[in-house]
Amino acid sequence: MPWCNAGGVVRRCVIVDDNERFLAVARSSLERGGLEVVATATTTTEALEKIDALKPDVVLVDIALGSESGLDLVRRIVAATPSGPHVVLISTHREEDVAELVSGSPAAGFVWKADLSARAVRDVVAAGDQ
């Protein structure tokens, strides 16, 4: 299956977060906004398997994944799939609190969890494409 982000269209999403409750809320919010959440994952191993199998347009990755690092996962996704999905970091911390981490990563950008919506994800991806 080829990567689905040709032309910058964002339709299919994978969410990676270690909080099951957040995953359910985020899925509902994103799907109401027109994004299809094709999978969720709580670990880096699970995320990499699902990304490889499902070829989403965008992957949302929590910066803090319990005992794992979301930043390390972002680097692994981009290294393994340079023409693959857009990767957007998410966190409960505000952008100004994690700006250095985000700017030092290969992620397309950042969305604060309190502001997470399909529109916010699409805006970050569009800004990263320019």
N, CA, C and O atoms as a GROMACS GRO file, in nm:
protein
  520
    1MET      N    1   0.085  -0.118   0.000
    1MET     CA    2   0.000   0.000   0.000
    1MET      C    3   0.090   0.124   0.000
    1MET      O    4   0.179   0.134   0.084
    2PRO      N    5   0.068   0.220  -0.092
    2PRO     CA    6   0.150   0.341  -0.094
    2PRO      C    7   0.108   0.438   0.016
    2PRO      O    8  -0.001   0.428   0.072
    3TRP      N    9   0.199   0.531   0.047
    3TRP     CA   10   0.166   0.635   0.144
    3TRP      C   11   0.054   0.721   0.088
    3TRP      O   12   0.048   0.746  -0.032
    4CYS      N   13  -0.034   0.765   0.174
    4CYS     CA   14  -0.158   0.832   0.132
    4CYS      C   15  -0.150   0.983   0.130
    4CYS      O   16  -0.251   1.048   0.103
    5ASN      N   17  -0.035   1.043   0.156
    5ASN     CA   18  -0.033   1.188   0.170
    5ASN      C   19   0.001   1.262   0.042
    5ASN      O   20   0.042   1.378   0.048
    6ALA      N   21  -0.015   1.199  -0.072
    6ALA     CA   22   0.009   1.266  -0.199
    6ALA      C   23  -0.079   1.389  -0.210
    6ALA      O   24  -0.199   1.384  -0.182
    7GLY      N   25  -0.020   1.499  -0.251
    7GLY     CA   26  -0.096   1.622  -0.267
    7GLY      C   27  -0.126   1.692  -0.136
    7GLY      O   28  -0.202   1.789  -0.134
    8GLY      N   29  -0.068   1.645  -0.026
    8GLY     CA   30  -0.087   1.711   0.102
    8GLY      C   31  -0.223   1.692   0.166
    8GLY      O   32  -0.255   1.759   0.264
    9VAL      N   33  -0.305   1.602   0.112
    9VAL     CA   34  -0.437   1.578   0.168
    9VAL      C   35  -0.423   1.492   0.294
    9VAL      O   36  -0.357   1.388   0.292
   10VAL      N   37  -0.484   1.536   0.401
   10VAL     CA   38  -0.476   1.463   0.528
   10VAL      C   39  -0.613   1.404   0.557
   10VAL      O   40  -0.709   1.476   0.587
   11ARG      N   41  -0.621   1.271   0.549
   11ARG     CA   42  -0.749   1.203   0.574
   11ARG      C   43  -0.738   1.094   0.679
   11ARG      O   44  -0.830   1.073   0.757
   12ARG      N   45  -0.624   1.023   0.680
   12ARG     CA   46  -0.610   0.905   0.766
   12ARG      C   47  -0.503   0.928   0.871
   12ARG      O   48  -0.395   0.981   0.842
   13CYS      N   49  -0.533   0.888   0.995
   13CYS     CA   50  -0.449   0.925   1.108
   13CYS      C   51  -0.425   0.807   1.201
   13CYS      O   52  -0.512   0.722   1.220
   14VAL      N   53  -0.306   0.803   1.260
   14VAL     CA   54  -0.274   0.714   1.370
   14VAL      C   55  -0.239   0.802   1.489
   14VAL      O   56  -0.164   0.900   1.474
   15ILE      N   57  -0.292   0.769   1.607
   15ILE     CA   58  -0.261   0.844   1.729
   15ILE      C   59  -0.179   0.755   1.820
   15ILE      O   60  -0.215   0.640   1.845
   16VAL      N   61  -0.067   0.809   1.872
   16VAL     CA   62   0.020   0.734   1.962
   16VAL      C   63   0.025   0.807   2.096
   16VAL      O   64   0.074   0.919   2.105
   17ASP      N   65  -0.027   0.741   2.199
   17ASP     CA   66  -0.032   0.801   2.333
   17ASP      C   67  -0.046   0.687   2.434
   17ASP      O   68  -0.112   0.587   2.405
   18ASP      N   69   0.014   0.701   2.550
   18ASP     CA   70   0.006   0.593   2.649
   18ASP      C   71  -0.119   0.602   2.737
   18ASP      O   72  -0.137   0.520   2.826
   19ASN      N   73  -0.205   0.700   2.713
   19ASN     CA   74  -0.326   0.719   2.793
   19ASN      C   75  -0.448   0.675   2.712
   19ASN      O   76  -0.489   0.743   2.618
   20GLU      N   77  -0.504   0.561   2.748
   20GLU     CA   78  -0.619   0.504   2.674
   20GLU      C   79  -0.739   0.600   2.673
   20GLU      O   80  -0.809   0.611   2.572
   21ARG      N   81  -0.762   0.668   2.783
   21ARG     CA   82  -0.876   0.762   2.789
   21ARG      C   83  -0.856   0.876   2.689
   21ARG      O   84  -0.950   0.914   2.618
   22PHE      N   85  -0.734   0.930   2.684
   22PHE     CA   86  -0.707   1.036   2.588
   22PHE      C   87  -0.726   0.984   2.445
   22PHE      O   88  -0.782   1.055   2.361
   23LEU      N   89  -0.680   0.863   2.417
   23LEU     CA   90  -0.694   0.808   2.282
   23LEU      C   91  -0.841   0.805   2.240
   23LEU      O   92  -0.873   0.837   2.125
   24ALA      N   93  -0.929   0.766   2.330
   24ALA     CA   94  -1.072   0.759   2.297
   24ALA      C   95  -1.129   0.898   2.271
   24ALA      O   96  -1.205   0.918   2.176
   25VAL      N   97  -1.093   0.995   2.354
   25VAL     CA   98  -1.142   1.133   2.337
   25VAL      C   99  -1.087   1.193   2.208
   25VAL      O  100  -1.160   1.257   2.132
   26ALA      N  101  -0.957   1.173   2.184
   26ALA     CA  102  -0.894   1.228   2.063
   26ALA      C  103  -0.954   1.166   1.937
   26ALA      O  104  -0.982   1.237   1.840
   27ARG      N  105  -0.975   1.035   1.938
   27ARG     CA  106  -1.036   0.968   1.822
   27ARG      C  107  -1.171   1.031   1.790
   27ARG      O  108  -1.199   1.064   1.675
   28SER      N  109  -1.254   1.047   1.891
   28SER     CA  110  -1.387   1.103   1.872
   28SER      C  111  -1.380   1.244   1.814
   28SER      O  112  -1.452   1.277   1.720
   29SER      N  113  -1.295   1.326   1.871
   29SER     CA  114  -1.281   1.465   1.826
   29SER      C  115  -1.232   1.472   1.681
   29SER      O  116  -1.288   1.547   1.600
   30LEU      N  117  -1.129   1.395   1.649
   30LEU     CA  118  -1.073   1.398   1.514
   30LEU      C  119  -1.172   1.344   1.411
   30LEU      O  120  -1.184   1.398   1.302
   31GLU      N  121  -1.242   1.238   1.446
   31GLU     CA  122  -1.338   1.181   1.352
   31GLU      C  123  -1.456   1.275   1.329
   31GLU      O  124  -1.509   1.281   1.218
   32ARG      N  125  -1.498   1.347   1.432
   32ARG     CA  126  -1.604   1.449   1.412
   32ARG      C  127  -1.558   1.556   1.314
   32ARG      O  128  -1.639   1.615   1.243
   33GLY      N  129  -1.428   1.582   1.311
   33GLY     CA  130  -1.373   1.683   1.221
   33GLY      C  131  -1.338   1.631   1.083
   33GLY      O  132  -1.286   1.706   1.001
   34GLY      N  133  -1.364   1.503   1.057
   34GLY     CA  134  -1.343   1.450   0.923
   34GLY      C  135  -1.216   1.370   0.903
   34GLY      O  136  -1.189   1.326   0.791
   35LEU      N  137  -1.136   1.350   1.007
   35LEU     CA  138  -1.019   1.263   0.994
   35LEU      C  139  -1.060   1.121   1.031
   35LEU      O  140  -1.133   1.099   1.127
   36GLU      N  141  -1.013   1.025   0.955
   36GLU     CA  142  -1.037   0.885   0.988
   36GLU      C  143  -0.921   0.837   1.074
   36GLU      O  144  -0.807   0.832   1.027
   37VAL      N  145  -0.947   0.801   1.197
   37VAL     CA  146  -0.843   0.745   1.284
   37VAL      C  147  -0.838   0.596   1.254
   37VAL      O  148  -0.924   0.519   1.297
   38VAL      N  149  -0.734   0.556   1.180
   38VAL     CA  150  -0.725   0.417   1.135
   38VAL      C  151  -0.668   0.326   1.243
   38VAL      O  152  -0.684   0.204   1.236
   39ALA      N  153  -0.600   0.386   1.342
   39ALA     CA  154  -0.545   0.305   1.452
   39ALA      C  155  -0.498   0.396   1.564
   39ALA      O  156  -0.474   0.516   1.545
   40THR      N  157  -0.487   0.336   1.681
   40THR     CA  158  -0.422   0.400   1.794
   40THR      C  159  -0.316   0.304   1.844
   40THR      O  160  -0.324   0.183   1.821
   41ALA      N  161  -0.216   0.358   1.913
   41ALA     CA  162  -0.109   0.275   1.969
   41ALA      C  163  -0.065   0.335   2.101
   41ALA      O  164  -0.071   0.457   2.121
   42THR      N  165  -0.020   0.249   2.191
   42THR     CA  166   0.026   0.296   2.322
   42THR      C  167   0.176   0.277   2.342
   42THR      O  168   0.231   0.324   2.442
   43THR      N  169   0.244   0.210   2.248
   43THR     CA  170   0.389   0.188   2.258
   43THR      C  171   0.454   0.219   2.124
   43THR      O  172   0.387   0.224   2.021
   44THR      N  173   0.585   0.238   2.126
   44THR     CA  174   0.656   0.266   2.001
   44THR      C  175   0.652   0.145   1.908
   44THR      O  176   0.635   0.161   1.787
   45THR      N  177   0.668   0.026   1.962
   45THR     CA  178   0.665  -0.095   1.878
   45THR      C  179   0.531  -0.109   1.808
   45THR      O  180   0.524  -0.133   1.688
   46GLU      N  181   0.424  -0.094   1.884
   46GLU     CA  182   0.289  -0.104   1.828
   46GLU      C  183   0.268   0.006   1.722
   46GLU      O  184   0.210  -0.020   1.617
   47ALA      N  185   0.315   0.125   1.751
   47ALA     CA  186   0.300   0.237   1.657
   47ALA      C  187   0.370   0.208   1.525
   47ALA      O  188   0.312   0.225   1.418
   48LEU      N  189   0.495   0.164   1.531
   48LEU     CA  190   0.571   0.138   1.409
   48LEU      C  191   0.505   0.029   1.325
   48LEU      O  192   0.502   0.039   1.202
   49GLU      N  193   0.454  -0.074   1.389
   49GLU     CA  194   0.385  -0.182   1.316
   49GLU      C  195   0.261  -0.128   1.245
   49GLU      O  196   0.237  -0.159   1.128
   50LYS      N  197   0.182  -0.050   1.316
   50LYS     CA  198   0.057   0.002   1.257
   50LYS      C  199   0.085   0.103   1.147
   50LYS      O  200   0.014   0.106   1.046
   51ILE      N  201   0.185   0.186   1.166
   51ILE     CA  202   0.220   0.285   1.063
   51ILE      C  203   0.265   0.214   0.936
   51ILE      O  204   0.224   0.251   0.826
   52ASP      N  205   0.349   0.112   0.951
   52ASP     CA  206   0.397   0.037   0.835
   52ASP      C  207   0.283  -0.034   0.763
   52ASP      O  208   0.279  -0.036   0.640
   53ALA      N  209   0.192  -0.091   0.837
   53ALA     CA  210   0.082  -0.167   0.777
   53ALA      C  211  -0.027  -0.078   0.717
   53ALA      O  212  -0.082  -0.112   0.612
   54LEU      N  213  -0.056   0.034   0.781
   54LEU     CA  214  -0.173   0.114   0.742
   54LEU      C  215  -0.141   0.237   0.658
   54LEU      O  216  -0.230   0.292   0.593
   55LYS      N  217  -0.017   0.281   0.657
   55LYS     CA  218   0.027   0.395   0.575
   55LYS      C  219  -0.062   0.519   0.592
   55LYS      O  220  -0.121   0.566   0.495
   56PRO      N  221  -0.074   0.571   0.714
   56PRO     CA  222  -0.159   0.689   0.735
   56PRO      C  223  -0.098   0.815   0.674
   56PRO      O  224   0.020   0.817   0.640
   57ASP      N  225  -0.180   0.918   0.661
   57ASP     CA  226  -0.131   1.048   0.613
   57ASP      C  227  -0.057   1.123   0.722
   57ASP      O  228   0.039   1.196   0.696
   58VAL      N  229  -0.103   1.105   0.846
   58VAL     CA  230  -0.046   1.178   0.959
   58VAL      C  231  -0.043   1.088   1.082
   58VAL      O  232  -0.132   1.005   1.102
   59VAL      N  233   0.061   1.106   1.162
   59VAL     CA  234   0.074   1.034   1.289
   59VAL      C  235   0.088   1.139   1.399
   59VAL      O  236   0.176   1.225   1.393
   60LEU      N  237   0.002   1.130   1.498
   60LEU     CA  238   0.010   1.218   1.615
   60LEU      C  239   0.083   1.143   1.724
   60LEU      O  240   0.043   1.032   1.760
   61VAL      N  241   0.190   1.201   1.778
   61VAL     CA  242   0.274   1.132   1.876
   61VAL      C  243   0.287   1.216   2.002
   61VAL      O  244   0.330   1.332   1.996
   62ASP      N  245   0.248   1.158   2.115
   62ASP     CA  246   0.267   1.225   2.243
   62ASP      C  247   0.417   1.233   2.272
   62ASP      O  248   0.490   1.136   2.253
   63ILE      N  249   0.462   1.348   2.319
   63ILE     CA  250   0.604   1.365   2.350
   63ILE      C  251   0.648   1.267   2.458
   63ILE      O  252   0.756   1.210   2.450
   64ALA      N  253   0.563   1.248   2.559
   64ALA     CA  254   0.595   1.157   2.670
   64ALA      C  255   0.508   1.032   2.659
   64ALA      O  256   0.387   1.039   2.678
   65LEU      N  257   0.570   0.921   2.629
   65LEU     CA  258   0.498   0.794   2.613
   65LEU      C  259   0.530   0.701   2.730
   65LEU      O  260   0.584   0.592   2.710
   66GLY      N  261   0.497   0.742   2.850
   66GLY     CA  262   0.530   0.660   2.966
   66GLY      C  263   0.680   0.647   2.980
   66GLY      O  264   0.749   0.747   2.996
   67SER      N  265   0.730   0.525   2.974
   67SER     CA  266   0.874   0.502   2.986
   67SER      C  267   0.947   0.518   2.852
   67SER      O  268   1.069   0.507   2.847
   68GLU      N  269   0.873   0.545   2.746
   68GLU     CA  270   0.933   0.561   2.613
   68GLU      C  271   0.931   0.709   2.573
   68GLU      O  272   0.861   0.790   2.633
   69SER      N  273   1.008   0.742   2.471
   69SER     CA  274   1.017   0.880   2.425
   69SER      C  275   0.944   0.899   2.292
   69SER      O  276   0.974   0.832   2.193
   70GLY      N  277   0.848   0.989   2.291
   70GLY     CA  278   0.780   1.023   2.167
   70GLY      C  279   0.875   1.086   2.066
   70GLY      O  280   0.860   1.066   1.945
   71LEU      N  281   0.973   1.161   2.116
   71LEU     CA  282   1.070   1.224   2.026
   71LEU      C  283   1.154   1.118   1.955
   71LEU      O  284   1.183   1.130   1.836
   72ASP      N  285   1.194   1.014   2.028
   72ASP     CA  286   1.268   0.904   1.964
   72ASP      C  287   1.180   0.835   1.859
   72ASP      O  288   1.229   0.799   1.752
   73LEU      N  289   1.053   0.818   1.890
   73LEU     CA  290   0.962   0.756   1.794
   73LEU      C  291   0.951   0.840   1.667
   73LEU      O  292   0.952   0.786   1.556
   74VAL      N  293   0.940   0.971   1.681
   74VAL     CA  294   0.932   1.060   1.564
   74VAL      C  295   1.055   1.040   1.477
   74VAL      O  296   1.043   1.027   1.355
   75ARG      N  297   1.173   1.038   1.537
   75ARG     CA  298   1.296   1.019   1.460
   75ARG      C  299   1.295   0.884   1.387
   75ARG      O  300   1.337   0.875   1.271
   76ARG      N  301   1.247   0.781   1.454
   76ARG     CA  302   1.241   0.648   1.392
   76ARG      C  303   1.142   0.645   1.276
   76ARG      O  304   1.170   0.584   1.173
   77ILE      N  305   1.028   0.710   1.291
   77ILE     CA  306   0.929   0.714   1.183
   77ILE      C  307   0.987   0.784   1.061
   77ILE      O  308   0.977   0.733   0.949
   78VAL      N  309   1.046   0.900   1.082
   78VAL     CA  310   1.100   0.979   0.971
   78VAL      C  311   1.217   0.907   0.905
   78VAL      O  312   1.230   0.909   0.782
   79ALA      N  313   1.303   0.844   0.984
   79ALA     CA  314   1.417   0.770   0.927
   79ALA      C  315   1.370   0.650   0.845
   79ALA      O  316   1.426   0.620   0.739
   80ALA      N  317   1.268   0.582   0.893
   80ALA     CA  318   1.219   0.461   0.825
   80ALA      C  319   1.134   0.493   0.703
   80ALA      O  320   1.128   0.415   0.609
   81THR      N  321   1.068   0.608   0.704
   81THR     CA  322   0.974   0.643   0.598
   81THR      C  323   0.988   0.790   0.560
   81THR      O  324   0.898   0.869   0.587
   82PRO      N  325   1.102   0.829   0.497
   82PRO     CA  326   1.123   0.970   0.467
   82PRO      C  327   1.013   1.034   0.382
   82PRO      O  328   0.988   1.154   0.393
   83SER      N  329   0.947   0.956   0.298
   83SER     CA  330   0.837   1.011   0.218
   83SER      C  331   0.703   0.968   0.276
   83SER      O  332   0.599   0.978   0.210
   84GLY      N  333   0.707   0.922   0.398
   84GLY     CA  334   0.588   0.868   0.464
   84GLY      C  335   0.499   0.974   0.525
   84GLY      O  336   0.488   1.084   0.472
   85PRO      N  337   0.437   0.941   0.636
   85PRO     CA  338   0.335   1.031   0.693
   85PRO      C  339   0.394   1.157   0.754
   85PRO      O  340   0.511   1.161   0.792
   86HIS      N  341   0.311   1.259   0.761
   86HIS     CA  342   0.346   1.377   0.840
   86HIS      C  343   0.340   1.333   0.986
   86HIS      O  344   0.254   1.254   1.023
   87VAL      N  345   0.432   1.383   1.067
   87VAL     CA  346   0.431   1.349   1.209
   87VAL      C  347   0.412   1.477   1.288
   87VAL      O  348   0.485   1.574   1.270
   88VAL      N  349   0.312   1.477   1.376
   88VAL     CA  350   0.280   1.594   1.459
   88VAL      C  351   0.293   1.553   1.605
   88VAL      O  352   0.234   1.454   1.648
   89LEU      N  353   0.371   1.630   1.680
   89LEU     CA  354   0.385   1.604   1.823
   89LEU      C  355   0.266   1.663   1.898
   89LEU      O  356   0.213   1.767   1.860
   90ILE      N  357   0.225   1.595   2.005
   90ILE     CA  358   0.117   1.644   2.091
   90ILE      C  359   0.164   1.633   2.236
   90ILE      O  360   0.251   1.551   2.268
   91SER      N  361   0.106   1.716   2.323
   91SER     CA  362   0.144   1.712   2.464
   91SER      C  363   0.042   1.787   2.547
   91SER      O  364  -0.032   1.872   2.497
   92THR      N  365   0.039   1.754   2.677
   92THR     CA  366  -0.041   1.832   2.771
   92THR      C  367   0.030   1.962   2.805
   92THR      O  368  -0.031   2.055   2.858
   93HIS      N  369   0.160   1.970   2.776
   93HIS     CA  370   0.236   2.093   2.798
   93HIS      C  371   0.211   2.190   2.684
   93HIS      O  372   0.196   2.148   2.568
   94ARG      N  373   0.206   2.317   2.715
   94ARG     CA  374   0.185   2.419   2.612
   94ARG      C  375   0.306   2.426   2.519
   94ARG      O  376   0.417   2.385   2.553
   95GLU      N  377   0.281   2.479   2.400
   95GLU     CA  378   0.386   2.485   2.298
   95GLU      C  379   0.510   2.558   2.347
   95GLU      O  380   0.622   2.514   2.321
   96GLU      N  381   0.492   2.670   2.417
   96GLU     CA  382   0.609   2.745   2.463
   96GLU      C  383   0.694   2.665   2.562
   96GLU      O  384   0.814   2.690   2.575
   97ASP      N  385   0.634   2.568   2.630
   97ASP     CA  386   0.707   2.486   2.725
   97ASP      C  387   0.788   2.375   2.657
   97ASP      O  388   0.883   2.323   2.716
   98VAL      N  389   0.753   2.340   2.536
   98VAL     CA  390   0.821   2.232   2.464
   98VAL      C  391   0.879   2.278   2.330
   98VAL      O  392   0.920   2.196   2.249
   99ALA      N  393   0.882   2.408   2.308
   99ALA     CA  394   0.923   2.463   2.178
   99ALA      C  395   1.061   2.415   2.135
   99ALA      O  396   1.082   2.382   2.019
  100GLU      N  397   1.155   2.410   2.228
  100GLU     CA  398   1.290   2.367   2.195
  100GLU      C  399   1.292   2.220   2.151
  100GLU      O  400   1.360   2.183   2.055
  101LEU      N  401   1.217   2.137   2.221
  101LEU     CA  402   1.209   1.994   2.185
  101LEU      C  403   1.146   1.977   2.047
  101LEU      O  404   1.195   1.898   1.966
  102VAL      N  405   1.039   2.050   2.022
  102VAL     CA  406   0.969   2.039   1.894
  102VAL      C  407   1.057   2.087   1.779
  102VAL      O  408   1.068   2.021   1.676
  103SER      N  409   1.121   2.204   1.798
  103SER     CA  410   1.203   2.259   1.689
  103SER      C  411   1.326   2.173   1.661
  103SER      O  412   1.378   2.175   1.550
  104GLY      N  413   1.372   2.098   1.760
  104GLY     CA  414   1.487   2.010   1.741
  104GLY      C  415   1.451   1.873   1.686
  104GLY      O  416   1.538   1.788   1.668
  105SER      N  417   1.324   1.852   1.661
  105SER     CA  418   1.278   1.722   1.610
  105SER      C  419   1.241   1.733   1.462
  105SER      O  420   1.221   1.843   1.412
  106PRO      N  421   1.232   1.620   1.393
  106PRO     CA  422   1.189   1.623   1.253
  106PRO      C  423   1.037   1.628   1.235
  106PRO      O  424   0.987   1.610   1.124
  107ALA      N  425   0.963   1.651   1.343
  107ALA     CA  426   0.817   1.658   1.335
  107ALA      C  427   0.773   1.778   1.252
  107ALA      O  428   0.843   1.879   1.244
  108ALA      N  429   0.656   1.765   1.189
  108ALA     CA  430   0.600   1.875   1.110
  108ALA      C  431   0.558   1.992   1.198
  108ALA      O  432   0.551   2.106   1.153
  109GLY      N  433   0.529   1.963   1.325
  109GLY     CA  434   0.487   2.068   1.416
  109GLY      C  435   0.428   2.010   1.543
  109GLY      O  436   0.454   1.895   1.579
  110PHE      N  437   0.350   2.093   1.610
  110PHE     CA  438   0.300   2.060   1.744
  110PHE      C  439   0.156   2.106   1.760
  110PHE      O  440   0.118   2.212   1.709
  111VAL      N  441   0.077   2.026   1.832
  111VAL     CA  442  -0.058   2.067   1.872
  111VAL      C  443  -0.072   2.037   2.022
  111VAL      O  444  -0.048   1.925   2.066
  112TRP      N  445  -0.112   2.138   2.098
  112TRP     CA  446  -0.140   2.120   2.239
  112TRP      C  447  -0.264   2.033   2.251
  112TRP      O  448  -0.362   2.055   2.179
  113LYS      N  449  -0.262   1.934   2.340
  113LYS     CA  450  -0.374   1.840   2.351
  113LYS      C  451  -0.508   1.910   2.376
  113LYS      O  452  -0.611   1.865   2.327
  114ALA      N  453  -0.506   2.018   2.451
  114ALA     CA  454  -0.631   2.090   2.480
  114ALA      C  455  -0.691   2.153   2.354
  114ALA      O  456  -0.810   2.182   2.350
  115ASP      N  457  -0.609   2.173   2.251
  115ASP     CA  458  -0.655   2.233   2.125
  115ASP      C  459  -0.667   2.131   2.012
  115ASP      O  460  -0.689   2.169   1.897
  116LEU      N  461  -0.652   2.003   2.042
  116LEU     CA  462  -0.650   1.902   1.938
  116LEU      C  463  -0.783   1.894   1.863
  116LEU      O  464  -0.889   1.876   1.923
  117SER      N  465  -0.774   1.909   1.732
  117SER     CA  466  -0.890   1.898   1.644
  117SER      C  467  -0.838   1.862   1.505
  117SER      O  468  -0.719   1.876   1.478
  118ALA      N  469  -0.927   1.817   1.419
  118ALA     CA  470  -0.888   1.786   1.282
  118ALA      C  471  -0.833   1.911   1.214
  118ALA      O  472  -0.735   1.905   1.140
  119ARG      N  473  -0.896   2.024   1.238
  119ARG     CA  474  -0.851   2.149   1.177
  119ARG      C  475  -0.710   2.186   1.224
  119ARG      O  476  -0.626   2.225   1.143
  120ALA      N  477  -0.683   2.172   1.354
  120ALA     CA  478  -0.550   2.204   1.407
  120ALA      C  479  -0.444   2.114   1.344
  120ALA      O  480  -0.336   2.161   1.309
  121VAL      N  481  -0.475   1.986   1.329
  121VAL     CA  482  -0.381   1.893   1.267
  121VAL      C  483  -0.357   1.932   1.121
  121VAL      O  484  -0.243   1.938   1.076
  122ARG      N  485  -0.463   1.959   1.048
  122ARG     CA  486  -0.448   1.999   0.907
  122ARG      C  487  -0.370   2.129   0.894
  122ARG      O  488  -0.289   2.143   0.802
  123ASP      N  489  -0.393   2.224   0.985
  123ASP     CA  490  -0.320   2.352   0.981
  123ASP      C  491  -0.170   2.331   1.003
  123ASP      O  492  -0.088   2.392   0.935
  124VAL      N  493  -0.134   2.245   1.097
  124VAL     CA  494   0.008   2.217   1.123
  124VAL      C  495   0.072   2.150   1.002
  124VAL      O  496   0.182   2.186   0.962
  125VAL      N  497   0.003   2.053   0.944
  125VAL     CA  498   0.056   1.984   0.826
  125VAL      C  499   0.072   2.082   0.710
  125VAL      O  500   0.174   2.081   0.641
  126ALA      N  501  -0.028   2.167   0.688
  126ALA     CA  502  -0.020   2.266   0.579
  126ALA      C  503   0.095   2.363   0.600
  126ALA      O  504   0.166   2.396   0.505
  127ALA      N  505   0.114   2.407   0.723
  127ALA     CA  506   0.224   2.500   0.753
  127ALA      C  507   0.359   2.432   0.730
  127ALA      O  508   0.454   2.496   0.683
  128GLY      N  509   0.368   2.304   0.763
  128GLY     CA  510   0.492   2.230   0.742
  128GLY      C  511   0.523   2.203   0.597
  128GLY      O  512   0.639   2.184   0.561
  129ASP      N  513   0.421   2.203   0.511
  129ASP     CA  514   0.440   2.180   0.368
  129ASP      C  515   0.488   2.304   0.294
  129ASP      O  516   0.532   2.295   0.179
  130GLN      N  517   0.481   2.418   0.359
  130GLN     CA  518   0.519   2.543   0.290
  130GLN      C  519   0.666   2.570   0.298
  130GLN      O  520   0.713   2.670   0.245
   0.00000   0.00000   0.00000
